[in-house]
Amino acid sequence: MPHILVFAGSMRQQSLNRRLARAAADIARSAGADTTLLELSDFDIPLYNADLESQGTPADVVRLKEILHAHAGWIVCSPEYNGSYTALLKNTIDWASSPVAGHPVWNDGTLPFRGKVVGMLSASPGSLGGLRSQSHLGPLLLNLECWLAPQAFALGHAGSAFDDAGALVDAAHQGRVRSVVEQVLWASQRLGR
């Protein structure tokens, strides 16, 4: 089984997308995948600024690049802010895709992304479930040479979708997340990652 990375583009404690990421990680583990649940709040990554970068890439950015690169597939849970993905997610991607001048490995900006199989999930209190964030995130990931799983899932009315333990209540929702996870696992294996 390939290594799968699951993370949400939010640091908010009660984030619906962090809940969805935890549920997706549990589903991936139950499918036999070696799964890492990543919390972006564990990284000290400043707002991207080329002047700051010219003084040296922050150590946590290099650590993030290493983690992204070490996993064959990702499940990204993208909140929707103003019809798009979050500034946190964009900032994370901007830093992770920025070349580290003079570094023997990370001077290639797309290396952490190239060939990764990515499944997109989103959750929102609204009826669209964050679907518009996925429509913006997909082209960005394709530009970074990721493979996108054809299955994606936007969980609408997500405020009532989880039980007290954080699991998805509705079996249909569990099945939709499982479909995304299974496609990421299947494609990661076929691509030899």
Solvent accessible surface area in square Angstrom, and as a share of the most:
residue,aa,sasa,rsa
1,M,121,0.54
2,P,13,0.08
3,H,90,0.40
4,I,1,0.00
5,L,0,0.00
6,V,0,0.00
7,F,11,0.04
8,A,6,0.04
9,G,0,0.00
10,S,8,0.05
11,M,91,0.41
12,R,134,0.49
13,Q,135,0.60
14,Q,112,0.50
15,S,2,0.02
16,L,20,0.10
17,N,5,0.03
18,R,25,0.09
19,R,61,0.22
20,L,0,0.00
21,A,3,0.02
22,R,86,0.31
23,A,6,0.04
24,A,0,0.00
25,A,0,0.00
26,D,83,0.43
27,I,18,0.09
28,A,0,0.00
29,R,110,0.40
30,S,92,0.59
31,A,39,0.31
32,G,48,0.46
33,A,8,0.06
34,D,74,0.39
35,T,17,0.10
36,T,51,0.30
37,L,52,0.26
38,L,15,0.07
39,E,37,0.17
40,L,9,0.04
41,S,57,0.36
42,D,95,0.49
43,F,18,0.08
44,D,115,0.60
45,I,35,0.18
46,P,48,0.30
47,L,144,0.71
48,Y,75,0.28
49,N,73,0.37
50,A,64,0.50
51,D,103,0.54
52,L,63,0.31
53,E,32,0.14
54,S,95,0.61
55,Q,148,0.66
56,G,43,0.42
57,T,30,0.17
58,P,30,0.19
59,A,85,0.66
60,D,31,0.16
61,V,0,0.00
62,V,31,0.18
63,R,96,0.35
64,L,1,0.00
65,K,0,0.00
66,E,88,0.39
67,I,39,0.20
68,L,5,0.02
69,H,67,0.30
70,A,61,0.47
71,H,19,0.09
72,A,4,0.03
73,G,0,0.00
74,W,3,0.01
75,I,0,0.00
76,V,3,0.02
77,C,0,0.00
78,S,0,0.00
79,P,8,0.05
80,E,37,0.17
81,Y,118,0.45
82,N,166,0.85
83,G,14,0.14
84,S,26,0.17
85,Y,40,0.15
86,T,4,0.02
87,A,80,0.62
88,L,43,0.21
89,L,0,0.00
90,K,73,0.31
91,N,19,0.10
92,T,8,0.05
93,I,10,0.05
94,D,44,0.23
95,W,0,0.00
96,A,0,0.00
97,S,24,0.15
98,S,14,0.09
99,P,74,0.46
100,V,19,0.11
101,A,103,0.80
102,G,81,0.77
103,H,53,0.24
104,P,119,0.75
105,V,68,0.39
106,W,12,0.04
107,N,83,0.43
108,D,49,0.25
109,G,9,0.08
110,T,34,0.20
111,L,38,0.19
112,P,0,0.00
113,F,2,0.01
114,R,91,0.33
115,G,13,0.12
116,K,0,0.00
117,V,1,0.01
118,V,0,0.00
119,G,0,0.00
120,M,20,0.09
121,L,0,0.00
122,S,0,0.00
123,A,3,0.02
124,S,22,0.14
125,P,98,0.62
126,G,35,0.34
127,S,83,0.54
128,L,96,0.48
129,G,1,0.01
130,G,2,0.02
131,L,93,0.46
132,R,124,0.45
133,S,0,0.00
134,Q,8,0.04
135,S,68,0.44
136,H,91,0.41
137,L,0,0.00
138,G,4,0.04
139,P,80,0.50
140,L,34,0.17
141,L,3,0.01
142,L,101,0.50
143,N,115,0.59
144,L,17,0.08
145,E,82,0.37
146,C,7,0.04
147,W,142,0.50
148,L,47,0.23
149,A,12,0.09
150,P,126,0.79
151,Q,73,0.32
152,A,32,0.25
153,F,13,0.06
154,A,23,0.18
155,L,1,0.00
156,G,18,0.17
157,H,116,0.52
158,A,0,0.00
159,G,53,0.51
160,S,93,0.60
161,A,7,0.05
162,F,20,0.08
163,D,67,0.35
164,D,161,0.83
165,A,97,0.76
166,G,19,0.18
167,A,48,0.37
168,L,7,0.03
169,V,94,0.54
170,D,62,0.32
171,A,76,0.59
172,A,67,0.52
173,H,48,0.22
174,Q,57,0.25
175,G,27,0.26
176,R,112,0.41
177,V,0,0.00
178,R,91,0.33
179,S,40,0.26
180,V,1,0.00
181,V,1,0.00
182,E,87,0.39
183,Q,54,0.24
184,V,0,0.00
185,L,9,0.04
186,W,145,0.51
187,A,22,0.17
188,S,0,0.00
189,Q,81,0.36
190,R,140,0.51
191,L,74,0.37
192,G,68,0.66
193,R,114,0.42
